[in-house]
Amino acid sequence: MTIMSFLAGLSSEFETAKSQILFSFDITSLKDVFSGVLCTENTSSNQ
């Protein structure tokens, strides 16, 4: 439940990251989700 609360609390600028995490990630911990958001956003901002 904590993971879903974290994802739900992210602003709309993180929609891409949220979608990618929910559809392509084996969610095991909040730490993994947080890392996934950071990686996705870092990749997006570098393009």
N, C-alpha and C positions, 0 to 999 in steps of 0.2 A: 504494500500500500504506500510506503514511503516513496518508492520510485515513481509511482503514478502521480503522487502529489508534487514531487519535484518537477516532473515533465509538465504537468498541468500549470505549474506556477511560472514557467518560462514565458517570456514575452514573445510576441508574434515574429520577431526577427529570428527566432530559433525554430520556426516551423519545419524547415528543411532538416535540421538536426533531429528534431523529435520524430519526424516521419522515418528517417533512415534508421534510427535506433529501434523504433517499434517494429519495423518490418525486416530488418536485416541483422539484428543483434540477438545473441543469447543472453538475456538479461539475468545476471547472477547477483549483482550488488549495486548499490547506489554509486560506489566508487567507479565501477565499470561504465555506468550510464554517464556520470559526470565527465569521465575521460572521453567517452564517445562524443559528447556535445562539444567539448573543447577541440577534439581532432576534426570533427566535421566543420566547425566554424573556422578553424585555422586553415583548412583546405579551401573553404569557400572564399575567405578573405584574401588568399594568395592568388586567386585566379583573376 
